[in-house]
Amino acid sequence: MAGEAQDDCLFCKIVAGTIPATIVRETETTVAFRDINPQAPTHVLVIPKAHHKDAAALAAAAPELAADVLRETQAVADEEKLESYRIVFNTGTGAGQTVWHAHAHVLGGRGLDWPPG
C-alpha cells in the first residue's frame, strides 16, 4: 500500500536503518544521502520516508510530501554550496528508474549539458 514501507525496497531499508547510507540530511518526512554511483561531484538522493513507487505516484497521493522532497533538494544544494544544480526524477524503466521508491537526484558541481543522456 502507498506510504507503507515495503520489505523488498532498498530505500525503505535505508529509511529503517537496516542498510547503511551516507546520510547528509534528515527531516521528519525525508532522508537525503549520497548516491553510491555518483554522476557528478555532488550527487545526493532525496527520498520521502513513506514509500511511493515514483514521483507521479508521490505527487498524486501526497502532494505535501512531494513538496517536502523538493524543499529538501534546495537545502541539500545550499549545504553543498551549489550555485547551480539539476533535480532529476526518473519515472519508469525507460527513464532510468531502477529503485521503485520515489526519489529526487540532486546533481551539481560540474557543467550539466542539455539535453541529458
C-alpha positions in Angstrom: 0.0 0.0 0.0 1.2 3.5 -0.8 3.0 5.2 2.1 3.8 1.9 3.9 7.4 0.5 4.0 8.0 -2.3 1.5 10.1 -5.3 2.7 11.8 -5.6 -0.7 12.6 -1.8 -1.2 16.2 -0.7 -0.9 15.3 2.8 0.1 12.7 1.7 2.7 15.6 -0.3 4.2 17.8 2.8 4.2 15.0 4.7 6.0 14.7 1.9 8.5 18.5 1.9 9.1 18.9 -1.7 8.1 21.1 -0.8 5.0 23.8 1.8 5.6 24.0 5.1 3.6 25.9 8.3 3.8 23.1 10.5 5.1 23.6 14.2 4.6 20.2 15.5 5.8 17.2 14.1 7.5 13.9 15.6 8.4 10.7 14.2 9.9 9.5 13.2 6.4 12.6 12.9 4.2 16.1 11.4 4.1 18.9 12.7 1.8 22.0 10.5 1.1 24.9 10.3 -1.3 24.4 8.2 -4.4 26.7 5.1 -4.5 27.2 5.6 -8.2 27.6 9.4 -8.5 27.2 11.0 -11.9 28.5 14.4 -10.7 30.8 15.7 -8.0 27.6 16.2 -5.9 25.0 13.5 -6.4 22.6 13.2 -3.5 19.3 11.4 -3.4 16.4 12.9 -1.5 13.6 10.5 -0.7 10.4 10.6 1.2 10.4 8.3 4.3 7.0 7.0 3.2 7.1 4.6 0.3 5.6 5.8 -3.1 6.7 4.0 -6.2 7.7 7.0 -8.2 7.4 10.8 -8.4 4.0 10.7 -10.1 2.5 8.4 -7.5 4.0 10.6 -4.7 2.6 13.8 -6.2 -0.9 12.2 -6.6 -1.1 10.6 -3.2 0.8 13.0 -1.0 1.4 16.4 -2.6 2.6 17.9 0.7 5.2 15.2 0.9 6.3 15.8 -2.7 6.8 19.5 -1.7 8.9 18.4 1.3 11.2 16.4 -1.1 11.5 19.5 -3.3 12.2 21.7 -0.4 15.0 19.4 0.8 16.6 19.4 -2.6 17.2 23.2 -2.1 18.5 22.5 1.4 21.0 19.9 0.0 22.1 22.4 -2.7 22.6 25.1 -0.1 24.6 22.8 2.2 26.7 21.6 -0.7 27.3 25.2 -1.7 26.0 24.6 -5.3 25.4 27.8 -7.3 23.5 25.8 -9.9 22.3 22.2 -9.9 19.9 19.8 -11.5 17.0 18.0 -9.9 16.0 14.8 -11.7 13.1 12.4 -11.0 13.3 9.3 -13.1 9.8 7.8 -13.5 9.6 4.4 -15.2 12.1 1.9 -16.5 12.5 3.8 -19.9 13.6 6.9 -18.0 16.2 5.0 -15.9 14.3 4.4 -12.7 15.9 1.4 -11.0 14.6 1.7 -7.5 10.8 1.8 -7.2 10.7 4.3 -4.4 10.2 8.0 -5.3 13.5 9.9 -5.2 15.0 13.1 -6.5 18.6 13.3 -7.7 20.4 16.5 -6.8 23.3 16.8 -9.2 25.9 19.6 -9.3 29.5 20.6 -9.1 30.1 20.4 -12.9 28.6 21.6 -16.1 25.4 19.8 -16.9 24.7 19.9 -20.6 21.3 19.8 -22.2 19.8 17.6 -23.3 20.9 15.0 -20.9 21.8 11.4 -21.8 
